[in-house]
Amino acid sequence: MNDGGGDGGAGHTARPQRADARRNKETLLDAAAAIFVAAGVEAPVRDIAARAGVGTATIYRHFPSRADLIIAVYRHQVDACAEAGPALLAEGPTPHAALGRWIDLFVDFLVTKHGLAAVLQSDNAGYETLHAYFLDRLVPVCGRLLDAATASGEIRPGFQAYEVMRGVGNLCIGADNDPRYDPRRLVELLVAGLRRPH
């Protein structure tokens, strides 16, 4: 059915199939991210497949190796965090509220990233470009949120996106292996500390 009489009708069906395939891939990546957080990056593929509602063959078709899956999960989460920034700024009650919500999402991402830290520091060549991708995608988004909050008079001027993100990242270190430590409380203090004094 896929091979015969193909190209004439393909123009009508290719776009929906691509959209469906993209949605299915996103569902799979979300499932993999959740499993990685809960059970680590060595979790069985069958667990990821079960959560995503697909067969293991589907995962291997998209991601032939575990490294391919880990890289795709990381990039998917970076993209989701980057895309959330403008949406939160448009929908939030204030730029400072949008910044706080975005940093909360960033913390969610960092918790997952720290779970992947050991494998991301391995010698796999595919991992080398991920840190640059992370910075290229997220620093400008954080910068726009900071600029908007500064322009609205809510926060003091002079904060750089990279330093704020680095500070948040440092506060998240250790969250995955110390149940007594809640980085969100300290991150909330950091965000509150950006405010302009009244």
Solvent accessible surface area in square Angstrom, and as a share of the most:
residue,aa,sasa,rsa
1,M,227,1.01
2,N,142,0.73
3,D,138,0.72
4,G,55,0.53
5,G,85,0.82
6,G,31,0.30
7,D,131,0.68
8,G,70,0.67
9,G,39,0.37
10,A,42,0.32
11,G,61,0.58
12,H,156,0.69
13,T,69,0.40
14,A,27,0.21
15,R,185,0.67
16,P,74,0.47
17,Q,115,0.51
18,R,142,0.52
19,A,27,0.21
20,D,64,0.33
21,A,49,0.38
22,R,140,0.51
23,R,138,0.51
24,N,89,0.46
25,K,77,0.33
26,E,73,0.33
27,T,69,0.40
28,L,2,0.01
29,L,10,0.05
30,D,81,0.42
31,A,5,0.04
32,A,0,0.00
33,A,8,0.06
34,A,32,0.25
35,I,23,0.12
36,F,6,0.03
37,V,82,0.47
38,A,90,0.70
39,A,67,0.52
40,G,28,0.27
41,V,18,0.10
42,E,128,0.57
43,A,3,0.03
44,P,50,0.31
45,V,19,0.11
46,R,163,0.60
47,D,57,0.29
48,I,0,0.00
49,A,3,0.03
50,A,79,0.61
51,R,152,0.55
52,A,14,0.11
53,G,66,0.64
54,V,49,0.28
55,G,44,0.42
56,T,54,0.32
57,A,71,0.55
58,T,29,0.17
59,I,2,0.01
60,Y,111,0.42
61,R,166,0.61
62,H,65,0.29
63,F,9,0.04
64,P,100,0.63
65,S,50,0.32
66,R,72,0.26
67,A,21,0.16
68,D,57,0.29
69,L,4,0.02
70,I,2,0.01
71,I,32,0.16
72,A,19,0.15
73,V,0,0.00
74,Y,3,0.01
75,R,94,0.34
76,H,33,0.15
77,Q,36,0.16
78,V,0,0.00
79,D,37,0.19
80,A,53,0.41
81,C,7,0.04
82,A,4,0.03
83,E,114,0.51
84,A,21,0.16
85,G,1,0.01
86,P,67,0.42
87,A,44,0.34
88,L,33,0.16
89,L,60,0.30
90,A,89,0.69
91,E,137,0.62
92,G,25,0.24
93,P,124,0.78
94,T,53,0.31
95,P,33,0.21
96,H,18,0.08
97,A,39,0.31
98,A,2,0.02
99,L,0,0.00
100,G,23,0.22
101,R,110,0.40
102,W,0,0.00
103,I,3,0.01
104,D,51,0.27
105,L,47,0.23
106,F,2,0.01
107,V,2,0.01
108,D,61,0.32
109,F,8,0.03
110,L,7,0.04
111,V,48,0.28
112,T,9,0.05
113,K,42,0.18
114,H,44,0.20
115,G,43,0.42
116,L,2,0.01
117,A,27,0.21
118,A,86,0.67
119,V,33,0.19
120,L,29,0.14
121,Q,147,0.65
122,S,53,0.34
123,D,140,0.72
124,N,58,0.30
125,A,74,0.58
126,G,32,0.31
127,Y,14,0.05
128,E,130,0.58
129,T,87,0.51
130,L,4,0.02
131,H,104,0.47
132,A,55,0.42
133,Y,44,0.17
134,F,14,0.06
135,L,48,0.24
136,D,104,0.54
137,R,80,0.29
138,L,0,0.00
139,V,39,0.22
140,P,62,0.39
141,V,6,0.04
142,C,0,0.00
143,G,18,0.17
144,R,125,0.46
145,L,1,0.01
146,L,5,0.02
147,D,95,0.49
148,A,26,0.20
149,A,0,0.00
150,T,41,0.24
151,A,93,0.72
152,S,59,0.38
153,G,35,0.33
154,E,27,0.12
155,I,1,0.00
156,R,100,0.37
157,P,85,0.53
158,G,64,0.62
159,F,65,0.27
160,Q,115,0.51
161,A,12,0.09
162,Y,105,0.40
163,E,89,0.40
164,V,7,0.04
165,M,9,0.04
166,R,139,0.51
167,G,21,0.20
168,V,1,0.00
169,G,14,0.14
170,N,80,0.41
171,L,45,0.22
172,C,1,0.01
173,I,107,0.54
174,G,24,0.23
175,A,25,0.19
176,D,84,0.43
177,N,122,0.62
178,D,40,0.21
179,P,135,0.85
180,R,215,0.79
181,Y,64,0.24
182,D,67,0.35
183,P,10,0.06
184,R,80,0.29
185,R,172,0.63
186,L,72,0.36
187,V,7,0.04
188,E,118,0.53
189,L,120,0.59
190,L,47,0.23
191,V,13,0.08
192,A,55,0.43
193,G,37,0.35
194,L,8,0.04
195,R,100,0.36
196,R,101,0.37
197,P,99,0.63
198,H,219,0.98
